[in-house]
């Protein structure tokens, strides 16, 4: 099995490096299978990967990160809604010039006030925007005239430009009258958005399908595909079966057992690249039934470290991803410029784990082998989504490994939406989770920093708090040179690994199945969908679904 996967991976790596370029004809549709629906379509609101995909097709940013994925400075960015930009002499202001030809999909021009409105929407607390954690050093966004907007910073740091482009303009003329609060998220304008990207909204049947269509007169040029259709399959096996049968065209990510199967199908191309997803078992450090209280087990750092020592993470990785995954080493992935593979890990040492548990008073065992301390059993629940085969496999392996040291684990498998609601409400003991990070390490602020950090902790579901970690993260993100940045973030990474608020399990390599009828100019592992506008369909392989969509 591993030899087969290795051969397949080598072939796919070669294919992904060479690419399949060419101008190609206009027309055709692509059907993308997804295991979960978008949570929101407006840029300030989405938190899921599916929401990000749809939003980034519907809405253009001021500038887009190019293929080099260098988030320091602005050299790697290409113009989108902004034709060009200039920095002030003190580097504390960036002035963007909006392309006068840019239009919202209803024909209304994109203007500077749409940028300032987006900034206010992100900053509005009731919107709970995940983006706000990246904007803590932006003092204000001010329109100079209808086509000029200035982003003002409180300090200079490496990712100023990257953070400025996280303010994705949204149409004030349609959304401005909506009062703050949940009304925006559930408004007709949010459920049927009018964007500025090369694809426009057509229809959304939540948890079933989302349809987008080409914008014929887009200011950056018409996309080559006519239509993009996202079809949700809560059962991944059913979704993948549609790709095998030719009913769907794209499935991402592929799992180890699926790669060889995909490579054996003549109509499927497997594409590969570095991954930006990392998986982990997160402990809830607060009581899920009473947030004011510490968790009866996981508030204890020594206990968390003992549980980490009890886990053979390599066995978990093999069970989840076989040879297509890498060992987890922290809240980052190896492809990030600030990654550090020399972080000292808590070792797998079952005997040391048992000795530590004994020292904490969990030394007595019942007839069932479960450790006890007085009347309390050493027992907890792992919440896991049914839609994720790697995480379901990981939960089973973890359950057995914990059993071997006298810890009782119950697996709580939930449909993704139900699990997300439980995690948002912090109603869990431990959860098997994955984060899709980006080339920037700035997501550390929202995912692992505490609420003591400005705009921090919004997605820190386990409520991890350590001032030393917070300081190191802020120093790293504020640094203007790469050496200081790496050194500070190394301190942060080592601190969080030592504190064990999570067990870092695996890093996912990005592999996808794509129908061979598509010519793909490039494949971006951080955001493969950004090149969809340049995909083309071989006219000889057009299908009935490639008929031009009806214009509403």
GIQUIRA-V976264 format. One record per helix or strand. SS is the DSSP state (H for helix, E for strand). FROM is the first residue (numbers start at 1). LEN is the number of residues. Records with the same first field share a line. If there is no record, write none. Layout:
SS=FROM-LEN + FROM-LEN
This chain:
H=2-17 + 49-10 + 112-12 + 125-3 + 130-5 + 160-5 + 172-4 + 182-5 + 188-4 + 236-10 + 256-8 + 301-9 + 313-12 + 350-10 + 389-15 + 416-9 + 441-7 + 467-12 + 482-18 + 528-7 + 539-3 + 544-3
E=29-6 + 63-3 + 77-3 + 82-6 + 93-6 + 103-1 + 109-1 + 138-8 + 148-6 + 199-7 + 209-6 + 227-6 + 250-3 + 268-16 + 286-2 + 290-5 + 325-3 + 364-2 + 371-3 + 376-2 + 379-7 + 408-7 + 430-7 + 502-14 + 518-2 + 536-2
